[in-house]
Amino acid sequence: MIDCAVVHPATIHADKNHHLGVDIQHLIALTKQKSYKMPSGLTREERRAWAKKVQQTTD
């Protein structure tokens, strides 16, 4: 049996927009950006070509 103990309890950050070093507002902004769903069933080469094509159309 393995005993587990909490060595460092969680601390409350003064800035509530940050949690574990992550800027929550930045994550929210990322969710509002346009996104793309890669089709399933593609080979590695097809996935890379698809991603490259999508990236070129957004630049």
TORDRENSE-985319 format. One record per residue (C-alpha): residue number from 1; residue in one letter; z, x, y. Coordinates in steps of 0.2 Angstrom, whole numbers, plus 5000, padded with zeros to 4 digits. Layout:
BEGIN
<atom><baza>NUM</baza><lodren>A</lodren><up>Z</up><east>X</east><north>Y</north></atom>
...
***
This chain:
BEGIN
<atom><baza>1</baza><lodren>M</lodren><up>5000</up><east>5000</east><north>5000</north></atom>
<atom><baza>2</baza><lodren>I</lodren><up>4996</up><east>5007</east><north>5017</north></atom>
<atom><baza>3</baza><lodren>D</lodren><up>5008</up><east>5004</east><north>5031</north></atom>
<atom><baza>4</baza><lodren>C</lodren><up>5000</up><east>5001</east><north>5048</north></atom>
<atom><baza>5</baza><lodren>A</lodren><up>5009</up><east>5002</east><north>5065</north></atom>
<atom><baza>6</baza><lodren>V</lodren><up>5004</up><east>5000</east><north>5083</north></atom>
<atom><baza>7</baza><lodren>V</lodren><up>5007</up><east>5016</east><north>5091</north></atom>
<atom><baza>8</baza><lodren>H</lodren><up>5000</up><east>5012</east><north>5108</north></atom>
<atom><baza>9</baza><lodren>P</lodren><up>5002</up><east>4993</east><north>5113</north></atom>
<atom><baza>10</baza><lodren>A</lodren><up>4989</up><east>4985</east><north>5124</north></atom>
<atom><baza>11</baza><lodren>T</lodren><up>4991</up><east>4987</east><north>5142</north></atom>
<atom><baza>12</baza><lodren>I</lodren><up>4986</up><east>4975</east><north>5156</north></atom>
<atom><baza>13</baza><lodren>H</lodren><up>4973</up><east>4982</east><north>5168</north></atom>
<atom><baza>14</baza><lodren>A</lodren><up>4975</up><east>4979</east><north>5186</north></atom>
<atom><baza>15</baza><lodren>D</lodren><up>4956</up><east>4974</east><north>5187</north></atom>
<atom><baza>16</baza><lodren>K</lodren><up>4953</up><east>4959</east><north>5177</north></atom>
<atom><baza>17</baza><lodren>N</lodren><up>4934</up><east>4962</east><north>5177</north></atom>
<atom><baza>18</baza><lodren>H</lodren><up>4937</up><east>4977</east><north>5166</north></atom>
<atom><baza>19</baza><lodren>H</lodren><up>4942</up><east>4976</east><north>5148</north></atom>
<atom><baza>20</baza><lodren>L</lodren><up>4943</up><east>4991</east><north>5137</north></atom>
<atom><baza>21</baza><lodren>G</lodren><up>4932</up><east>5001</east><north>5149</north></atom>
<atom><baza>22</baza><lodren>V</lodren><up>4919</up><east>4987</east><north>5149</north></atom>
<atom><baza>23</baza><lodren>D</lodren><up>4914</up><east>4979</east><north>5166</north></atom>
<atom><baza>24</baza><lodren>I</lodren><up>4913</up><east>4960</east><north>5162</north></atom>
<atom><baza>25</baza><lodren>Q</lodren><up>4903</up><east>4956</east><north>5177</north></atom>
<atom><baza>26</baza><lodren>H</lodren><up>4890</up><east>4968</east><north>5171</north></atom>
<atom><baza>27</baza><lodren>L</lodren><up>4889</up><east>4960</east><north>5154</north></atom>
<atom><baza>28</baza><lodren>I</lodren><up>4887</up><east>4943</east><north>5162</north></atom>
<atom><baza>29</baza><lodren>A</lodren><up>4873</up><east>4949</east><north>5173</north></atom>
<atom><baza>30</baza><lodren>L</lodren><up>4864</up><east>4956</east><north>5157</north></atom>
<atom><baza>31</baza><lodren>T</lodren><up>4865</up><east>4939</east><north>5148</north></atom>
<atom><baza>32</baza><lodren>K</lodren><up>4856</up><east>4931</east><north>5163</north></atom>
<atom><baza>33</baza><lodren>Q</lodren><up>4841</up><east>4943</east><north>5161</north></atom>
<atom><baza>34</baza><lodren>K</lodren><up>4825</up><east>4938</east><north>5153</north></atom>
<atom><baza>35</baza><lodren>S</lodren><up>4826</up><east>4942</east><north>5134</north></atom>
<atom><baza>36</baza><lodren>Y</lodren><up>4814</up><east>4943</east><north>5120</north></atom>
<atom><baza>37</baza><lodren>K</lodren><up>4817</up><east>4939</east><north>5101</north></atom>
<atom><baza>38</baza><lodren>M</lodren><up>4808</up><east>4951</east><north>5089</north></atom>
<atom><baza>39</baza><lodren>P</lodren><up>4799</up><east>4942</east><north>5075</north></atom>
<atom><baza>40</baza><lodren>S</lodren><up>4806</up><east>4945</east><north>5058</north></atom>
<atom><baza>41</baza><lodren>G</lodren><up>4797</up><east>4952</east><north>5044</north></atom>
<atom><baza>42</baza><lodren>L</lodren><up>4789</up><east>4966</east><north>5053</north></atom>
<atom><baza>43</baza><lodren>T</lodren><up>4787</up><east>4984</east><north>5046</north></atom>
<atom><baza>44</baza><lodren>R</lodren><up>4795</up><east>4998</east><north>5056</north></atom>
<atom><baza>45</baza><lodren>E</lodren><up>4779</up><east>5003</east><north>5064</north></atom>
<atom><baza>46</baza><lodren>E</lodren><up>4775</up><east>4985</east><north>5068</north></atom>
<atom><baza>47</baza><lodren>R</lodren><up>4793</up><east>4983</east><north>5076</north></atom>
<atom><baza>48</baza><lodren>R</lodren><up>4790</up><east>4999</east><north>5086</north></atom>
<atom><baza>49</baza><lodren>A</lodren><up>4773</up><east>4993</east><north>5092</north></atom>
<atom><baza>50</baza><lodren>W</lodren><up>4780</up><east>4976</east><north>5097</north></atom>
<atom><baza>51</baza><lodren>A</lodren><up>4794</up><east>4984</east><north>5107</north></atom>
<atom><baza>52</baza><lodren>K</lodren><up>4782</up><east>4995</east><north>5116</north></atom>
<atom><baza>53</baza><lodren>K</lodren><up>4771</up><east>4981</east><north>5120</north></atom>
<atom><baza>54</baza><lodren>V</lodren><up>4785</up><east>4970</east><north>5127</north></atom>
<atom><baza>55</baza><lodren>Q</lodren><up>4792</up><east>4985</east><north>5137</north></atom>
<atom><baza>56</baza><lodren>Q</lodren><up>4775</up><east>4988</east><north>5145</north></atom>
<atom><baza>57</baza><lodren>T</lodren><up>4773</up><east>4970</east><north>5150</north></atom>
<atom><baza>58</baza><lodren>T</lodren><up>4790</up><east>4970</east><north>5159</north></atom>
<atom><baza>59</baza><lodren>D</lodren><up>4787</up><east>4987</east><north>5169</north></atom>
***
